[in-house]
Amino acid sequence: MGWLFLVVAGGLEVGWAASLKYSDGFSRAVPLACAALAMIASISLLGLATRTIPIGTAYAVWTGIGIVGTAVFGAIAWNESCNLMRLICIGLIIAGAIGLKLGAH
């Protein structure tokens, strides 16, 4: 169950990052409120995940999901750069998260 909590928490990281972008520099209340709620839910689920997953692994995977998900979302939703270097770095983040999961006890 811990890994499920962690994956959902990582997805919420993407949600709050996107909501911050849509808040237009904190000037739009609804996206800002969505970001705040997603942050609270994400951190809460991260906390639940750490009941069964070591904190170092959980935190690294959580941020990795957020980083990769936000980069992919940005490329799709806002046409942000998707060059070879970014793709390589995203691949390295994914490889690191997989390695941490495989090494978790």
PDB file as gemmi writes it, atoms N, CA and C in Angstrom:
CRYST1    1.000    1.000    1.000  90.00  90.00  90.00 P 1                      
ATOM      1  N   MET A   1       0.821  -1.196   0.000  1.00  0.00           N  
ATOM      2  CA  MET A   1       0.000   0.000   0.000  1.00  0.00           C  
ATOM      3  C   MET A   1       0.866   1.261   0.000  1.00  0.00           C  
ATOM      4  N   GLY A   2       2.046   1.159   0.599  1.00  0.00           N  
ATOM      5  CA  GLY A   2       2.937   2.308   0.664  1.00  0.00           C  
ATOM      6  C   GLY A   2       3.319   2.831  -0.705  1.00  0.00           C  
ATOM      7  N   TRP A   3       3.583   1.916  -1.635  1.00  0.00           N  
ATOM      8  CA  TRP A   3       3.970   2.344  -2.980  1.00  0.00           C  
ATOM      9  C   TRP A   3       2.811   3.012  -3.710  1.00  0.00           C  
ATOM     10  N   LEU A   4       1.600   2.543  -3.468  1.00  0.00           N  
ATOM     11  CA  LEU A   4       0.432   3.190  -4.064  1.00  0.00           C  
ATOM     12  C   LEU A   4       0.297   4.616  -3.530  1.00  0.00           C  
ATOM     13  N   PHE A   5       0.416   4.763  -2.212  1.00  0.00           N  
ATOM     14  CA  PHE A   5       0.379   6.105  -1.616  1.00  0.00           C  
ATOM     15  C   PHE A   5       1.451   6.996  -2.247  1.00  0.00           C  
ATOM     16  N   LEU A   6       2.633   6.435  -2.431  1.00  0.00           N  
ATOM     17  CA  LEU A   6       3.748   7.211  -2.956  1.00  0.00           C  
ATOM     18  C   LEU A   6       3.505   7.650  -4.401  1.00  0.00           C  
ATOM     19  N   VAL A   7       2.980   6.772  -5.218  1.00  0.00           N  
ATOM     20  CA  VAL A   7       2.708   7.120  -6.623  1.00  0.00           C  
ATOM     21  C   VAL A   7       1.628   8.203  -6.706  1.00  0.00           C  
ATOM     22  N   VAL A   8       0.585   8.070  -5.913  1.00  0.00           N  
ATOM     23  CA  VAL A   8      -0.470   9.090  -5.917  1.00  0.00           C  
ATOM     24  C   VAL A   8       0.088  10.415  -5.396  1.00  0.00           C  
ATOM     25  N   ALA A   9       0.904  10.357  -4.357  1.00  0.00           N  
ATOM     26  CA  ALA A   9       1.523  11.575  -3.824  1.00  0.00           C  
ATOM     27  C   ALA A   9       2.380  12.258  -4.883  1.00  0.00           C  
ATOM     28  N   GLY A  10       3.117  11.476  -5.653  1.00  0.00           N  
ATOM     29  CA  GLY A  10       3.923  12.035  -6.737  1.00  0.00           C  
ATOM     30  C   GLY A  10       3.060  12.659  -7.813  1.00  0.00           C  
ATOM     31  N   GLY A  11       1.948  12.022  -8.130  1.00  0.00           N  
ATOM     32  CA  GLY A  11       1.016  12.597  -9.102  1.00  0.00           C  
ATOM     33  C   GLY A  11       0.445  13.922  -8.629  1.00  0.00           C  
ATOM     34  N   LEU A  12       0.186  14.005  -7.335  1.00  0.00           N  
ATOM     35  CA  LEU A  12      -0.306  15.264  -6.771  1.00  0.00           C  
ATOM     36  C   LEU A  12       0.761  16.353  -6.824  1.00  0.00           C  
ATOM     37  N   GLU A  13       2.031  15.952  -6.801  1.00  0.00           N  
ATOM     38  CA  GLU A  13       3.114  16.926  -6.988  1.00  0.00           C  
ATOM     39  C   GLU A  13       2.982  17.603  -8.345  1.00  0.00           C  
ATOM     40  N   VAL A  14       2.700  16.814  -9.360  1.00  0.00           N  
ATOM     41  CA  VAL A  14       2.498  17.361 -10.702  1.00  0.00           C  
ATOM     42  C   VAL A  14       1.295  18.299 -10.695  1.00  0.00           C  
ATOM     43  N   GLY A  15       0.237  17.879 -10.018  1.00  0.00           N  
ATOM     44  CA  GLY A  15      -0.969  18.704  -9.939  1.00  0.00           C  
ATOM     45  C   GLY A  15      -0.735  20.052  -9.295  1.00  0.00           C  
ATOM     46  N   TRP A  16       0.016  20.060  -8.192  1.00  0.00           N  
ATOM     47  CA  TRP A  16       0.217  21.368  -7.559  1.00  0.00           C  
ATOM     48  C   TRP A  16       1.164  22.241  -8.363  1.00  0.00           C  
ATOM     49  N   ALA A  17       2.139  21.633  -9.016  1.00  0.00           N  
ATOM     50  CA  ALA A  17       3.040  22.435  -9.847  1.00  0.00           C  
ATOM     51  C   ALA A  17       2.279  23.055 -11.020  1.00  0.00           C  
ATOM     52  N   ALA A  18       1.429  22.278 -11.662  1.00  0.00           N  
ATOM     53  CA  ALA A  18       0.630  22.808 -12.767  1.00  0.00           C  
ATOM     54  C   ALA A  18      -0.324  23.885 -12.273  1.00  0.00           C  
ATOM     55  N   SER A  19      -0.924  23.655 -11.113  1.00  0.00           N  
ATOM     56  CA  SER A  19      -1.836  24.652 -10.548  1.00  0.00           C  
ATOM     57  C   SER A  19      -1.119  25.959 -10.249  1.00  0.00           C  
ATOM     58  N   LEU A  20       0.113  25.876  -9.788  1.00  0.00           N  
ATOM     59  CA  LEU A  20       0.873  27.108  -9.554  1.00  0.00           C  
ATOM     60  C   LEU A  20       1.076  27.872 -10.852  1.00  0.00           C  
ATOM     61  N   LYS A  21       1.380  27.160 -11.920  1.00  0.00           N  
ATOM     62  CA  LYS A  21       1.541  27.805 -13.226  1.00  0.00           C  
ATOM     63  C   LYS A  21       0.237  28.487 -13.638  1.00  0.00           C  
ATOM     64  N   TYR A  22      -0.877  27.772 -13.460  1.00  0.00           N  
ATOM     65  CA  TYR A  22      -2.176  28.335 -13.830  1.00  0.00           C  
ATOM     66  C   TYR A  22      -2.605  29.478 -12.903  1.00  0.00           C  
ATOM     67  N   SER A  23      -2.005  29.582 -11.719  1.00  0.00           N  
ATOM     68  CA  SER A  23      -2.371  30.668 -10.803  1.00  0.00           C  
ATOM     69  C   SER A  23      -1.820  32.012 -11.270  1.00  0.00           C  
ATOM     70  N   ASP A  24      -0.971  31.986 -12.303  1.00  0.00           N  
ATOM     71  CA  ASP A  24      -0.441  33.211 -12.904  1.00  0.00           C  
ATOM     72  C   ASP A  24       0.226  34.094 -11.849  1.00  0.00           C  
ATOM     73  N   GLY A  25       1.228  33.501 -11.190  1.00  0.00           N  
ATOM     74  CA  GLY A  25       1.970  34.277 -10.185  1.00  0.00           C  
ATOM     75  C   GLY A  25       1.160  34.590  -8.943  1.00  0.00           C  
ATOM     76  N   PHE A  26       0.349  33.647  -8.519  1.00  0.00           N  
ATOM     77  CA  PHE A  26      -0.498  33.771  -7.323  1.00  0.00           C  
ATOM     78  C   PHE A  26      -1.622  34.791  -7.489  1.00  0.00           C  
ATOM     79  N   SER A  27      -1.986  35.128  -8.714  1.00  0.00           N  
ATOM     80  CA  SER A  27      -3.018  36.148  -8.932  1.00  0.00           C  
ATOM     81  C   SER A  27      -4.408  35.559  -9.188  1.00  0.00           C  
ATOM     82  N   ARG A  28      -4.509  34.232  -9.344  1.00  0.00           N  
ATOM     83  CA  ARG A  28      -5.799  33.592  -9.574  1.00  0.00           C  
ATOM     84  C   ARG A  28      -6.088  32.634  -8.422  1.00  0.00           C  
ATOM     85  N   ALA A  29      -7.165  32.891  -7.710  1.00  0.00           N  
ATOM     86  CA  ALA A  29      -7.446  32.200  -6.455  1.00  0.00           C  
ATOM     87  C   ALA A  29      -7.749  30.710  -6.616  1.00  0.00           C  
ATOM     88  N   VAL A  30      -8.523  30.341  -7.617  1.00  0.00           N  
ATOM     89  CA  VAL A  30      -8.937  28.936  -7.733  1.00  0.00           C  
ATOM     90  C   VAL A  30      -7.736  28.022  -8.002  1.00  0.00           C  
ATOM     91  N   PRO A  31      -6.885  28.332  -8.982  1.00  0.00           N  
ATOM     92  CA  PRO A  31      -5.717  27.463  -9.166  1.00  0.00           C  
ATOM     93  C   PRO A  31      -4.782  27.467  -7.951  1.00  0.00           C  
ATOM     94  N   LEU A  32      -4.683  28.591  -7.284  1.00  0.00           N  
ATOM     95  CA  LEU A  32      -3.846  28.671  -6.082  1.00  0.00           C  
ATOM     96  C   LEU A  32      -4.408  27.784  -4.972  1.00  0.00           C  
ATOM     97  N   ALA A  33      -5.720  27.797  -4.802  1.00  0.00           N  
ATOM     98  CA  ALA A  33      -6.351  26.927  -3.797  1.00  0.00           C  
ATOM     99  C   ALA A  33      -6.158  25.455  -4.171  1.00  0.00           C  
ATOM    100  N   CYS A  34      -6.267  25.138  -5.459  1.00  0.00           N  
ATOM    101  CA  CYS A  34      -6.035  23.766  -5.908  1.00  0.00           C  
ATOM    102  C   CYS A  34      -4.601  23.341  -5.612  1.00  0.00           C  
ATOM    103  N   ALA A  35      -3.658  24.249  -5.834  1.00  0.00           N  
ATOM    104  CA  ALA A  35      -2.252  23.943  -5.543  1.00  0.00           C  
ATOM    105  C   ALA A  35      -2.072  23.655  -4.057  1.00  0.00           C  
ATOM    106  N   ALA A  36      -2.656  24.481  -3.209  1.00  0.00           N  
ATOM    107  CA  ALA A  36      -2.516  24.288  -1.763  1.00  0.00           C  
ATOM    108  C   ALA A  36      -3.109  22.951  -1.324  1.00  0.00           C  
ATOM    109  N   LEU A  37      -4.276  22.616  -1.836  1.00  0.00           N  
ATOM    110  CA  LEU A  37      -4.897  21.337  -1.474  1.00  0.00           C  
ATOM    111  C   LEU A  37      -4.075  20.155  -1.971  1.00  0.00           C  
ATOM    112  N   ALA A  38      -3.561  20.263  -3.189  1.00  0.00           N  
ATOM    113  CA  ALA A  38      -2.739  19.183  -3.723  1.00  0.00           C  
ATOM    114  C   ALA A  38      -1.454  19.022  -2.921  1.00  0.00           C  
ATOM    115  N   MET A  39      -0.864  20.143  -2.477  1.00  0.00           N  
ATOM    116  CA  MET A  39       0.347  20.080  -1.649  1.00  0.00           C  
ATOM    117  C   MET A  39       0.072  19.347  -0.338  1.00  0.00           C  
ATOM    118  N   ILE A  40      -1.007  19.708   0.311  1.00  0.00           N  
ATOM    119  CA  ILE A  40      -1.358  19.087   1.589  1.00  0.00           C  
ATOM    120  C   ILE A  40      -1.616  17.587   1.403  1.00  0.00           C  
ATOM    121  N   ALA A  41      -2.378  17.249   0.374  1.00  0.00           N  
ATOM    122  CA  ALA A  41      -2.671  15.833   0.114  1.00  0.00           C  
ATOM    123  C   ALA A  41      -1.402  15.065  -0.243  1.00  0.00           C  
ATOM    124  N   SER A  42      -0.536  15.678  -1.044  1.00  0.00           N  
ATOM    125  CA  SER A  42       0.698  15.017  -1.464  1.00  0.00           C  
ATOM    126  C   SER A  42       1.602  14.724  -0.270  1.00  0.00           C  
ATOM    127  N   ILE A  43       1.792  15.705   0.578  1.00  0.00           N  
ATOM    128  CA  ILE A  43       2.652  15.521   1.748  1.00  0.00           C  
ATOM    129  C   ILE A  43       2.034  14.508   2.711  1.00  0.00           C  
ATOM    130  N   SER A  44       0.709  14.538   2.839  1.00  0.00           N  
ATOM    131  CA  SER A  44       0.033  13.573   3.720  1.00  0.00           C  
ATOM    132  C   SER A  44       0.239  12.143   3.222  1.00  0.00           C  
ATOM    133  N   LEU A  45       0.091  11.939   1.915  1.00  0.00           N  
ATOM    134  CA  LEU A  45       0.300  10.604   1.357  1.00  0.00           C  
ATOM    135  C   LEU A  45       1.761  10.184   1.434  1.00  0.00           C  
ATOM    136  N   LEU A  46       2.668  11.132   1.262  1.00  0.00           N  
ATOM    137  CA  LEU A  46       4.091  10.819   1.446  1.00  0.00           C  
ATOM    138  C   LEU A  46       4.332  10.320   2.865  1.00  0.00           C  
ATOM    139  N   GLY A  47       3.730  10.995   3.828  1.00  0.00           N  
ATOM    140  CA  GLY A  47       3.863  10.563   5.219  1.00  0.00           C  
ATOM    141  C   GLY A  47       3.346   9.155   5.439  1.00  0.00           C  
ATOM    142  N   LEU A  48       2.211   8.841   4.834  1.00  0.00           N  
ATOM    143  CA  LEU A  48       1.670   7.480   4.952  1.00  0.00           C  
ATOM    144  C   LEU A  48       2.583   6.462   4.287  1.00  0.00           C  
ATOM    145  N   ALA A  49       3.154   6.841   3.156  1.00  0.00           N  
ATOM    146  CA  ALA A  49       4.049   5.923   2.444  1.00  0.00           C  
ATOM    147  C   ALA A  49       5.282   5.581   3.271  1.00  0.00           C  
ATOM    148  N   THR A  50       5.747   6.532   4.071  1.00  0.00           N  
ATOM    149  CA  THR A  50       6.967   6.286   4.849  1.00  0.00           C  
ATOM    150  C   THR A  50       6.752   5.331   6.015  1.00  0.00           C  
ATOM    151  N   ARG A  51       5.524   4.900   6.222  1.00  0.00           N  
ATOM    152  CA  ARG A  51       5.296   3.855   7.223  1.00  0.00           C  
ATOM    153  C   ARG A  51       5.958   2.550   6.794  1.00  0.00           C  
ATOM    154  N   THR A  52       6.017   2.313   5.479  1.00  0.00           N  
ATOM    155  CA  THR A  52       6.557   1.037   4.990  1.00  0.00           C  
ATOM    156  C   THR A  52       7.737   1.193   4.031  1.00  0.00           C  
ATOM    157  N   ILE A  53       8.034   2.422   3.623  1.00  0.00           N  
ATOM    158  CA  ILE A  53       9.132   2.681   2.683  1.00  0.00           C  
ATOM    159  C   ILE A  53      10.149   3.568   3.390  1.00  0.00           C  
ATOM    160  N   PRO A  54      11.428   3.258   3.308  1.00  0.00           N  
ATOM    161  CA  PRO A  54      12.439   4.116   3.937  1.00  0.00           C  
ATOM    162  C   PRO A  54      12.314   5.560   3.440  1.00  0.00           C  
ATOM    163  N   ILE A  55      12.498   6.525   4.332  1.00  0.00           N  
ATOM    164  CA  ILE A  55      12.285   7.935   4.002  1.00  0.00           C  
ATOM    165  C   ILE A  55      13.163   8.406   2.837  1.00  0.00           C  
ATOM    166  N   GLY A  56      14.397   7.973   2.786  1.00  0.00           N  
ATOM    167  CA  GLY A  56      15.272   8.396   1.694  1.00  0.00           C  
ATOM    168  C   GLY A  56      14.762   7.923   0.345  1.00  0.00           C  
ATOM    169  N   THR A  57      14.316   6.693   0.308  1.00  0.00           N  
ATOM    170  CA  THR A  57      13.749   6.145  -0.926  1.00  0.00           C  
ATOM    171  C   THR A  57      12.440   6.836  -1.264  1.00  0.00           C  
ATOM    172  N   ALA A  58      11.561   6.954  -0.281  1.00  0.00           N  
ATOM    173  CA  ALA A  58      10.253   7.563  -0.524  1.00  0.00           C  
ATOM    174  C   ALA A  58      10.396   9.000  -1.018  1.00  0.00           C  
ATOM    175  N   TYR A  59      11.244   9.772  -0.371  1.00  0.00           N  
ATOM    176  CA  TYR A  59      11.393  11.179  -0.755  1.00  0.00           C  
ATOM    177  C   TYR A  59      11.982  11.308  -2.154  1.00  0.00           C  
ATOM    178  N   ALA A  60      12.980  10.502  -2.460  1.00  0.00           N  
ATOM    179  CA  ALA A  60      13.604  10.567  -3.784  1.00  0.00           C  
ATOM    180  C   ALA A  60      12.628  10.157  -4.885  1.00  0.00           C  
ATOM    181  N   VAL A  61      11.867   9.102  -4.654  1.00  0.00           N  
ATOM    182  CA  VAL A  61      10.894   8.661  -5.655  1.00  0.00           C  
ATOM    183  C   VAL A  61       9.776   9.694  -5.793  1.00  0.00           C  
ATOM    184  N   TRP A  62       9.320  10.238  -4.680  1.00  0.00           N  
ATOM    185  CA  TRP A  62       8.257  11.262  -4.678  1.00  0.00           C  
ATOM    186  C   TRP A  62       8.677  12.480  -5.500  1.00  0.00           C  
ATOM    187  N   THR A  63       9.859  12.978  -5.237  1.00  0.00           N  
ATOM    188  CA  THR A  63      10.316  14.141  -5.997  1.00  0.00           C  
ATOM    189  C   THR A  63      10.587  13.768  -7.449  1.00  0.00           C  
ATOM    190  N   GLY A  64      11.087  12.553  -7.681  1.00  0.00           N  
ATOM    191  CA  GLY A  64      11.332  12.105  -9.052  1.00  0.00           C  
ATOM    192  C   GLY A  64      10.052  12.052  -9.873  1.00  0.00           C  
ATOM    193  N   ILE A  65       8.995  11.512  -9.275  1.00  0.00           N  
ATOM    194  CA  ILE A  65       7.706  11.478  -9.969  1.00  0.00           C  
ATOM    195  C   ILE A  65       7.251  12.900 -10.270  1.00  0.00           C  
ATOM    196  N   GLY A  66       7.410  13.773  -9.304  1.00  0.00           N  
ATOM    197  CA  GLY A  66       7.015  15.164  -9.510  1.00  0.00           C  
ATOM    198  C   GLY A  66       7.828  15.850 -10.597  1.00  0.00           C  
ATOM    199  N   ILE A  67       9.133  15.613 -10.593  1.00  0.00           N  
ATOM    200  CA  ILE A  67      10.002  16.233 -11.595  1.00  0.00           C  
ATOM    201  C   ILE A  67       9.667  15.727 -12.992  1.00  0.00           C  
ATOM    202  N   VAL A  68       9.637  14.421 -13.151  1.00  0.00           N  
ATOM    203  CA  VAL A  68       9.379  13.842 -14.468  1.00  0.00           C  
ATOM    204  C   VAL A  68       7.965  14.193 -14.941  1.00  0.00           C  
ATOM    205  N   GLY A  69       6.997  14.028 -14.063  1.00  0.00           N  
ATOM    206  CA  GLY A  69       5.614  14.328 -14.439  1.00  0.00           C  
ATOM    207  C   GLY A  69       5.419  15.782 -14.823  1.00  0.00           C  
ATOM    208  N   THR A  70       6.032  16.685 -14.073  1.00  0.00           N  
ATOM    209  CA  THR A  70       5.901  18.108 -14.372  1.00  0.00           C  
ATOM    210  C   THR A  70       6.601  18.462 -15.677  1.00  0.00           C  
ATOM    211  N   ALA A  71       7.759  17.869 -15.921  1.00  0.00           N  
ATOM    212  CA  ALA A  71       8.469  18.125 -17.185  1.00  0.00           C  
ATOM    213  C   ALA A  71       7.654  17.624 -18.377  1.00  0.00           C  
ATOM    214  N   VAL A  72       7.083  16.436 -18.252  1.00  0.00           N  
ATOM    215  CA  VAL A  72       6.268  15.886 -19.342  1.00  0.00           C  
ATOM    216  C   VAL A  72       5.008  16.729 -19.530  1.00  0.00           C  
ATOM    217  N   PHE A  73       4.351  17.072 -18.431  1.00  0.00           N  
ATOM    218  CA  PHE A  73       3.148  17.910 -18.513  1.00  0.00           C  
ATOM    219  C   PHE A  73       3.468  19.252 -19.150  1.00  0.00           C  
ATOM    220  N   GLY A  74       4.578  19.852 -18.752  1.00  0.00           N  
ATOM    221  CA  GLY A  74       4.978  21.137 -19.337  1.00  0.00           C  
ATOM    222  C   GLY A  74       5.226  21.042 -20.827  1.00  0.00           C  
ATOM    223  N   ALA A  75       5.829  19.945 -21.253  1.00  0.00           N  
ATOM    224  CA  ALA A  75       6.080  19.754 -22.684  1.00  0.00           C  
ATOM    225  C   ALA A  75       4.771  19.602 -23.458  1.00  0.00           C  
ATOM    226  N   ILE A  76       3.800  18.914 -22.855  1.00  0.00           N  
ATOM    227  CA  ILE A  76       2.528  18.681 -23.527  1.00  0.00           C  
ATOM    228  C   ILE A  76       1.616  19.914 -23.456  1.00  0.00           C  
ATOM    229  N   ALA A  77       1.438  20.453 -22.252  1.00  0.00           N  
ATOM    230  CA  ALA A  77       0.458  21.524 -22.044  1.00  0.00           C  
ATOM    231  C   ALA A  77       0.961  22.900 -22.482  1.00  0.00           C  
ATOM    232  N   TRP A  78       2.255  23.148 -22.308  1.00  0.00           N  
ATOM    233  CA  TRP A  78       2.758  24.496 -22.575  1.00  0.00           C  
ATOM    234  C   TRP A  78       3.852  24.524 -23.636  1.00  0.00           C  
ATOM    235  N   ASN A  79       4.012  23.404 -24.335  1.00  0.00           N  
ATOM    236  CA  ASN A  79       4.992  23.324 -25.413  1.00  0.00           C  
ATOM    237  C   ASN A  79       6.410  23.693 -24.944  1.00  0.00           C  
ATOM    238  N   GLU A  80       6.746  23.283 -23.723  1.00  0.00           N  
ATOM    239  CA  GLU A  80       8.090  23.530 -23.206  1.00  0.00           C  
ATOM    240  C   GLU A  80       9.090  22.629 -23.928  1.00  0.00           C  
ATOM    241  N   SER A  81      10.332  22.995 -23.857  1.00  0.00           N  
ATOM    242  CA  SER A  81      11.394  22.289 -24.569  1.00  0.00           C  
ATOM    243  C   SER A  81      11.386  20.790 -24.251  1.00  0.00           C  
ATOM    244  N   CYS A  82      11.653  20.012 -25.280  1.00  0.00           N  
ATOM    245  CA  CYS A  82      11.717  18.559 -25.131  1.00  0.00           C  
ATOM    246  C   CYS A  82      12.935  18.062 -25.913  1.00  0.00           C  
ATOM    247  N   ASN A  83      14.087  18.708 -25.688  1.00  0.00           N  
ATOM    248  CA  ASN A  83      15.282  18.357 -26.450  1.00  0.00           C  
ATOM    249  C   ASN A  83      15.954  17.103 -25.883  1.00  0.00           C  
ATOM    250  N   LEU A  84      16.960  16.635 -26.570  1.00  0.00           N  
ATOM    251  CA  LEU A  84      17.628  15.388 -26.213  1.00  0.00           C  
ATOM    252  C   LEU A  84      18.199  15.423 -24.795  1.00  0.00           C  
ATOM    253  N   MET A  85      18.824  16.516 -24.414  1.00  0.00           N  
ATOM    254  CA  MET A  85      19.410  16.601 -23.068  1.00  0.00           C  
ATOM    255  C   MET A  85      18.339  16.462 -21.992  1.00  0.00           C  
ATOM    256  N   ARG A  86      17.208  17.108 -22.177  1.00  0.00           N  
ATOM    257  CA  ARG A  86      16.112  16.984 -21.200  1.00  0.00           C  
ATOM    258  C   ARG A  86      15.603  15.544 -21.137  1.00  0.00           C  
ATOM    259  N   LEU A  87      15.468  14.907 -22.279  1.00  0.00           N  
ATOM    260  CA  LEU A  87      14.994  13.517 -22.302  1.00  0.00           C  
ATOM    261  C   LEU A  87      15.981  12.582 -21.618  1.00  0.00           C  
ATOM    262  N   ILE A  88      17.265  12.797 -21.827  1.00  0.00           N  
ATOM    263  CA  ILE A  88      18.290  11.982 -21.158  1.00  0.00           C  
ATOM    264  C   ILE A  88      18.203  12.168 -19.645  1.00  0.00           C  
ATOM    265  N   CYS A  89      18.075  13.410 -19.219  1.00  0.00           N  
ATOM    266  CA  CYS A  89      17.996  13.680 -17.779  1.00  0.00           C  
ATOM    267  C   CYS A  89      16.732  13.092 -17.155  1.00  0.00           C  
ATOM    268  N   ILE A  90      15.624  13.179 -17.864  1.00  0.00           N  
ATOM    269  CA  ILE A  90      14.388  12.550 -17.382  1.00  0.00           C  
ATOM    270  C   ILE A  90      14.582  11.041 -17.269  1.00  0.00           C  
ATOM    271  N   GLY A  91      15.242  10.455 -18.251  1.00  0.00           N  
ATOM    272  CA  GLY A  91      15.539   9.018 -18.196  1.00  0.00           C  
ATOM    273  C   GLY A  91      16.399   8.656 -17.000  1.00  0.00           C  
ATOM    274  N   LEU A  92      17.365   9.497 -16.686  1.00  0.00           N  
ATOM    275  CA  LEU A  92      18.219   9.244 -15.519  1.00  0.00           C  
ATOM    276  C   LEU A  92      17.421   9.312 -14.217  1.00  0.00           C  
ATOM    277  N   ILE A  93      16.491  10.257 -14.139  1.00  0.00           N  
ATOM    278  CA  ILE A  93      15.642  10.357 -12.943  1.00  0.00           C  
ATOM    279  C   ILE A  93      14.792   9.100 -12.804  1.00  0.00           C  
ATOM    280  N   ILE A  94      14.223   8.647 -13.889  1.00  0.00           N  
ATOM    281  CA  ILE A  94      13.404   7.425 -13.870  1.00  0.00           C  
ATOM    282  C   ILE A  94      14.257   6.225 -13.473  1.00  0.00           C  
ATOM    283  N   ALA A  95      15.447   6.127 -14.040  1.00  0.00           N  
ATOM    284  CA  ALA A  95      16.350   5.007 -13.700  1.00  0.00           C  
ATOM    285  C   ALA A  95      16.709   5.042 -12.221  1.00  0.00           C  
ATOM    286  N   GLY A  96      16.946   6.219 -11.684  1.00  0.00           N  
ATOM    287  CA  GLY A  96      17.259   6.337 -10.261  1.00  0.00           C  
ATOM    288  C   GLY A  96      16.096   5.919  -9.375  1.00  0.00           C  
ATOM    289  N   ALA A  97      14.877   6.320  -9.752  1.00  0.00           N  
ATOM    290  CA  ALA A  97      13.701   5.942  -8.971  1.00  0.00           C  
ATOM    291  C   ALA A  97      13.487   4.429  -8.998  1.00  0.00           C  
ATOM    292  N   ILE A  98      13.676   3.828 -10.161  1.00  0.00           N  
ATOM    293  CA  ILE A  98      13.543   2.363 -10.271  1.00  0.00           C  
ATOM    294  C   ILE A  98      14.607   1.680  -9.419  1.00  0.00           C  
ATOM    295  N   GLY A  99      15.823   2.183  -9.489  1.00  0.00           N  
ATOM    296  CA  GLY A  99      16.906   1.606  -8.673  1.00  0.00           C  
ATOM    297  C   GLY A  99      16.615   1.707  -7.184  1.00  0.00           C  
ATOM    298  N   LEU A 100      16.068   2.817  -6.752  1.00  0.00           N  
ATOM    299  CA  LEU A 100      15.725   2.966  -5.331  1.00  0.00           C  
ATOM    300  C   LEU A 100      14.606   2.009  -4.939  1.00  0.00           C  
ATOM    301  N   LYS A 101      13.639   1.833  -5.816  1.00  0.00           N  
ATOM    302  CA  LYS A 101      12.547   0.893  -5.489  1.00  0.00           C  
ATOM    303  C   LYS A 101      13.085  -0.521  -5.389  1.00  0.00           C  
ATOM    304  N   LEU A 102      13.930  -0.900  -6.327  1.00  0.00           N  
ATOM    305  CA  LEU A 102      14.493  -2.262  -6.310  1.00  0.00           C  
ATOM    306  C   LEU A 102      15.367  -2.497  -5.087  1.00  0.00           C  
ATOM    307  N   GLY A 103      16.002  -1.444  -4.615  1.00  0.00           N  
ATOM    308  CA  GLY A 103      16.890  -1.579  -3.465  1.00  0.00           C  
ATOM    309  C   GLY A 103      16.209  -1.369  -2.123  1.00  0.00           C  
ATOM    310  N   ALA A 104      14.927  -0.967  -2.129  1.00  0.00           N  
ATOM    311  CA  ALA A 104      14.208  -0.721  -0.876  1.00  0.00           C  
ATOM    312  C   ALA A 104      13.889  -2.042  -0.184  1.00  0.00           C  
ATOM    313  N   HIS A 105      13.944  -2.019   1.113  1.00  0.00           N  
ATOM    314  CA  HIS A 105      13.646  -3.238   1.886  1.00  0.00           C  
ATOM    315  C   HIS A 105      12.251  -3.150   2.448  1.00  0.00           C  
TER     316      HIS A 105                                                      
END                                                                             
